[in-house]
């Protein structure tokens, strides 16, 4: 085991990831809107939303699980 980082550093990294994931989802929505405006196709919009928003959503969910203590279950 290497030395654990100080808790305030961990909190800073987590809040940075949280804001990055929110930004990624927002940018994905904007790109999706622009693509739909220019192409008029809904599938291209869904594709842009999935590719940009999904990583952000996954990061956000992972952060929520690491932040909240889980109840002990078998």
N, CA and C atoms as a LAMMPS dump frame, in Angstrom:
ITEM: TIMESTEP
0
ITEM: NUMBER OF ATOMS
222
ITEM: BOX BOUNDS ff ff ff
-5.0000000000000000e+02 5.0000000000000000e+02
-5.0000000000000000e+02 5.0000000000000000e+02
-5.0000000000000000e+02 5.0000000000000000e+02
ITEM: ATOMS id mol type element x y z
1 1 1 N 0.836 -1.182 0
2 1 2 C 0 0 0
3 1 3 C 0.881 1.245 0
4 2 1 N 0.571 2.133 -0.919
5 2 2 C 1.257 3.42 -0.939
6 2 3 C 0.516 4.352 0.011
7 3 1 N 1.11 5.488 0.288
8 3 2 C 0.461 6.443 1.187
9 3 3 C -0.855 6.933 0.603
10 4 1 N -1.875 7.002 1.441
11 4 2 C -3.163 7.507 0.974
12 4 3 C -3.076 9.012 0.773
13 5 1 N -3.701 9.529 -0.305
14 5 2 C -3.717 10.988 -0.486
15 5 3 C -4.57 11.64 0.593
16 6 1 N -4.29 12.892 0.928
17 6 2 C -5.111 13.574 1.945
18 6 3 C -6.563 13.677 1.489
19 7 1 N -7.528 13.596 2.42
20 7 2 C -8.946 13.591 2.05
21 7 3 C -9.372 14.833 1.284
22 8 1 N -8.792 15.999 1.607
23 8 2 C -9.208 17.21 0.89
24 8 3 C -8.783 17.133 -0.575
25 9 1 N -7.659 16.474 -0.86
26 9 2 C -7.234 16.308 -2.243
27 9 3 C -8.2 15.389 -2.99
28 10 1 N -8.631 14.317 -2.327
29 10 2 C -9.592 13.399 -2.943
30 10 3 C -10.892 14.141 -3.24
31 11 1 N -11.354 14.936 -2.273
32 11 2 C -12.582 15.701 -2.484
33 11 3 C -12.445 16.671 -3.646
34 12 1 N -11.276 17.299 -3.775
35 12 2 C -11.056 18.223 -4.891
36 12 3 C -11.099 17.507 -6.229
37 13 1 N -10.471 16.328 -6.287
38 13 2 C -10.478 15.564 -7.539
39 13 3 C -11.899 15.127 -7.877
40 14 1 N -12.65 14.674 -6.863
41 14 2 C -14.021 14.235 -7.11
42 14 3 C -14.889 15.385 -7.595
43 15 1 N -14.737 16.565 -6.986
44 15 2 C -15.559 17.693 -7.428
45 15 3 C -15.15 18.127 -8.835
46 16 1 N -13.854 18.003 -9.153
47 16 2 C -13.411 18.313 -10.507
48 16 3 C -14.045 17.349 -11.508
49 17 1 N -14.014 16.041 -11.199
50 17 2 C -14.639 15.05 -12.086
51 17 3 C -16.123 15.323 -12.222
52 18 1 N -16.773 15.704 -11.106
53 18 2 C -18.209 15.953 -11.142
54 18 3 C -18.516 17.102 -12.099
55 19 1 N -17.755 18.201 -11.981
56 19 2 C -18.02 19.339 -12.861
57 19 3 C -17.679 18.987 -14.307
58 20 1 N -16.633 18.187 -14.517
59 20 2 C -16.289 17.774 -15.88
60 20 3 C -17.384 16.917 -16.488
61 21 1 N -17.962 16.015 -15.699
62 21 2 C -19.001 15.145 -16.243
63 21 3 C -20.249 15.951 -16.594
64 22 1 N -20.586 16.922 -15.737
65 22 2 C -21.736 17.784 -16.036
66 22 3 C -21.466 18.573 -17.317
67 23 1 N -20.236 19.09 -17.459
68 23 2 C -19.868 19.844 -18.657
69 23 3 C -19.951 18.963 -19.887
70 24 1 N -19.468 17.721 -19.788
71 24 2 C -19.505 16.809 -20.929
72 24 3 C -20.943 16.535 -21.358
73 25 1 N -21.832 16.325 -20.397
74 25 2 C -23.229 16.073 -20.731
75 25 3 C -23.854 17.307 -21.385
76 26 1 N -23.536 18.486 -20.865
77 26 2 C -24.088 19.725 -21.408
78 26 3 C -23.599 19.954 -22.837
79 27 1 N -22.28 19.747 -23.047
80 27 2 C -21.714 19.915 -24.389
81 27 3 C -22.34 18.9 -25.352
82 28 1 N -22.553 17.675 -24.863
83 28 2 C -23.194 16.661 -25.692
84 28 3 C -24.583 17.087 -26.128
85 29 1 N -25.333 17.675 -25.192
86 29 2 C -26.678 18.141 -25.534
87 29 3 C -26.617 19.271 -26.559
88 30 1 N -25.666 20.183 -26.39
89 30 2 C -25.525 21.288 -27.347
90 30 3 C -25.161 20.765 -28.725
91 31 1 N -24.185 19.826 -28.768
92 31 2 C -23.776 19.257 -30.058
93 31 3 C -24.956 18.541 -30.7
94 32 1 N -25.699 17.797 -29.877
95 32 2 C -26.865 17.097 -30.405
96 32 3 C -27.875 18.061 -31.01
97 33 1 N -28.119 19.178 -30.313
98 33 2 C -29.055 20.171 -30.84
99 33 3 C -28.575 20.764 -32.154
100 34 1 N -27.273 21.072 -32.24
101 34 2 C -26.724 21.64 -33.469
102 34 3 C -26.807 20.642 -34.616
103 35 1 N -26.465 19.378 -34.325
104 35 2 C -26.51 18.352 -35.375
105 35 3 C -27.936 18.206 -35.895
106 36 1 N -28.91 18.191 -34.99
107 36 2 C -30.302 18.025 -35.408
108 36 3 C -30.757 19.226 -36.221
109 37 1 N -30.302 20.42 -35.822
110 37 2 C -30.685 21.618 -36.557
111 37 3 C -30.162 21.563 -37.988
112 38 1 N -28.9 21.114 -38.144
113 38 2 C -28.286 21.142 -39.468
114 38 3 C -28.717 19.974 -40.339
115 39 1 N -28.884 18.793 -39.744
116 39 2 C -29.186 17.616 -40.552
117 39 3 C -30.666 17.3 -40.556
118 40 1 N -31.374 17.686 -39.503
119 40 2 C -32.781 17.358 -39.397
120 40 3 C -33.002 15.887 -39.087
121 41 1 N -31.934 15.147 -38.787
122 41 2 C -32.111 13.73 -38.493
123 41 3 C -31.997 13.496 -37.001
124 42 1 N -32.921 12.707 -36.505
125 42 2 C -32.957 12.47 -35.074
126 42 3 C -31.902 11.45 -34.661
127 43 1 N -31.579 10.499 -35.517
128 43 2 C -30.614 9.459 -35.146
129 43 3 C -29.225 10.059 -34.942
130 44 1 N -28.852 11.055 -35.755
131 44 2 C -27.555 11.716 -35.581
132 44 3 C -27.517 12.428 -34.235
133 45 1 N -28.641 13.029 -33.852
134 45 2 C -28.714 13.72 -32.569
135 45 3 C -28.545 12.742 -31.424
136 46 1 N -29.257 11.614 -31.515
137 46 2 C -29.158 10.599 -30.464
138 46 3 C -27.726 10.087 -30.38
139 47 1 N -27.097 9.893 -31.535
140 47 2 C -25.707 9.436 -31.546
141 47 3 C -24.786 10.422 -30.85
142 48 1 N -24.951 11.711 -31.163
143 48 2 C -24.105 12.732 -30.528
144 48 3 C -24.353 12.777 -29.024
145 49 1 N -25.625 12.684 -28.624
146 49 2 C -25.944 12.715 -27.196
147 49 3 C -25.332 11.517 -26.477
148 50 1 N -25.422 10.338 -27.104
149 50 2 C -24.894 9.13 -26.464
150 50 3 C -23.385 9.232 -26.338
151 51 1 N -22.702 9.605 -27.427
152 51 2 C -21.236 9.622 -27.388
153 51 3 C -20.695 10.666 -26.433
154 52 1 N -21.383 11.807 -26.311
155 52 2 C -20.872 12.862 -25.434
156 52 3 C -21.436 12.757 -24.029
157 53 1 N -22.684 12.377 -23.902
158 53 2 C -23.33 12.376 -22.596
159 53 3 C -23.072 11.129 -21.785
160 54 1 N -22.886 9.996 -22.453
161 54 2 C -22.745 8.736 -21.728
162 54 3 C -21.508 8.702 -20.841
163 55 1 N -20.33 9.099 -21.332
164 55 2 C -19.168 9.1 -20.422
165 55 3 C -19.391 9.996 -19.208
166 56 1 N -20.014 11.142 -19.426
167 56 2 C -20.306 12.04 -18.308
168 56 3 C -21.256 11.402 -17.315
169 57 1 N -22.279 10.732 -17.835
170 57 2 C -23.242 10.081 -16.942
171 57 3 C -22.585 8.953 -16.162
172 58 1 N -21.737 8.176 -16.82
173 58 2 C -21.058 7.066 -16.148
174 58 3 C -20.15 7.603 -15.047
175 59 1 N -19.4 8.679 -15.354
176 59 2 C -18.521 9.267 -14.339
177 59 3 C -19.344 9.77 -13.162
178 60 1 N -20.485 10.439 -13.478
179 60 2 C -21.311 11.005 -12.422
180 60 3 C -21.846 9.898 -11.514
181 61 1 N -22.329 8.794 -12.115
182 61 2 C -22.855 7.679 -11.329
183 61 3 C -21.751 7.074 -10.472
184 62 1 N -20.56 6.899 -11.064
185 62 2 C -19.443 6.325 -10.308
186 62 3 C -19.089 7.221 -9.118
187 63 1 N -19.117 8.539 -9.325
188 63 2 C -18.788 9.47 -8.246
189 63 3 C -19.852 9.401 -7.153
190 64 1 N -21.119 9.306 -7.55
191 64 2 C -22.177 9.204 -6.547
192 64 3 C -21.976 7.971 -5.68
193 65 1 N -21.545 6.871 -6.294
194 65 2 C -21.366 5.637 -5.53
195 65 3 C -20.145 5.72 -4.628
196 66 1 N -19.1 6.429 -5.063
197 66 2 C -17.917 6.528 -4.205
198 66 3 C -18.148 7.522 -3.073
199 67 1 N -18.985 8.539 -3.299
200 67 2 C -19.217 9.557 -2.273
201 67 3 C -20.112 9.053 -1.151
202 68 1 N -21.148 8.285 -1.497
203 68 2 C -22.123 7.897 -0.483
204 68 3 C -21.734 6.555 0.111
205 69 1 N -21.714 6.432 1.415
206 69 2 C -21.439 5.131 2.032
207 69 3 C -22.604 4.183 1.782
208 70 1 N -22.282 2.987 1.37
209 70 2 C -23.337 2.027 1.053
210 70 3 C -23.77 1.292 2.313
211 71 1 N -25.071 1.015 2.44
212 71 2 C -25.509 0.168 3.552
213 71 3 C -24.965 -1.247 3.357
214 72 1 N -24.568 -1.876 4.437
215 72 2 C -23.979 -3.211 4.33
216 72 3 C -25.084 -4.226 4.084
217 73 1 N -24.945 -4.918 2.942
218 73 2 C -25.934 -5.946 2.608
219 73 3 C -25.199 -7.201 2.19
220 74 1 N -25.827 -8.341 2.405
221 74 2 C -25.226 -9.606 1.986
222 74 3 C -25.807 -10.03 0.656
